[in-house]
């Protein structure tokens, strides 16, 4: 079984990670991470903010290899800004196995194991690797 | 009808004072702040009893900290309040002091920035906002991401980014109030430790403490109190904005573009008129982004213009003549007030070794996480 490192941000059952976002039913704006309380674009109230699955795939907008970090995970690691095919610009981890990636390259998420919980289940998060877009 | 600051009573900076920015020490914030206030009073030729209202720009020290500091100047009973607006706290405190004088609520007001790095709170945590990266992205990585994208968009090099820190370290070496007072070579700036992306340690501002104070006054007060009007510097405009939704454009740059355009417009000047610019150069890439966002250089040209010496003291427009956040330091609350101290000193022609010749018009710019942006335009005479 997989256990999410960030409960509420993605479904862990599927083999391919998909993100749990929000779509405003008043103006159509998609959000990730999910947006509570009210819409940043049009101000619609929470009852117009619907849960929406977003495919964890898109194009790299920017990258940074982080060399200094206190706490887990141990540096270095790489943070990517990804323009999701479904709309929002998000930030995520590149997979440690992703190899050399550049701005403009298509990426999609795979499961990365960040630890093990008390019952021996894998704690996972989406991490991005290079992808071939159709 | 909405009035711009420049259409209300004229507001003039009449006194400036600093406590040098420095590595965090055991000195209490009260001593830092009072040092800067006394320096500003002496510079203006004013007594504390002449000051009618006080705003304290602070973000990381303590709740309700103003009166414990100002009492050491003699408790006069004036109104006082802390102004918190992240990195733009000091700029916002200065804006409030200007508004009080412009509106006629006070004839003499003081803005004091003072901070020690005692507590950093996270609005995201308080709001319950969680994302995939969490604490793995801190400010230096936010700006490392911006740097990588800037280089991709404009073909700028890591060396060109580092040259911002070379220039600002050279300026900081001439500023007795700067925390980093050593002129650095390109090789020194590029040397490890690498922090995030192309950013090395010397391309990130230091953690600082310090204080800055600015006294503003009406023309009535200048006359009544016999102040030196020739050394006074007019606040031409004061503009504050907050982030909206910018699709496909970096929000730090877009917010600066909007705020600077409004501030220049309300001041009746253009970017080409600017002689002195102090901006939020907490990380090297920011200086290039904001120079372009303000219209001082066309998009993608700031790195080449900087390399050509256009932003040096004595160049086309002196940018971060104080050393900026990178070299003077970034104590948070004081930073925006300290920018006004530098611009005032430059416009008066009193900046000594780091004087930019012929300085007449200056612009102060800060952004604060959230995000907010504050821009002031000042002019001599």
Interface residues (C-beta under 8 A of the other chain):
Chain A: X6 X8 X9 X29 X33 X36 X40 X41 X61 X62 X63 X64 X65 X66 X67 X68 X69 X71 X73 X77 X79 X81 X90 X91 X92 X93 X103 X104 X125 X126
Chain B: X128 X129 X130 X131 X132 X133 X134 X135 X136 X137 X140 X141 X144 X145 X146 X147 X148 X149 X152 X193 X194 X195 X196 X197 X245
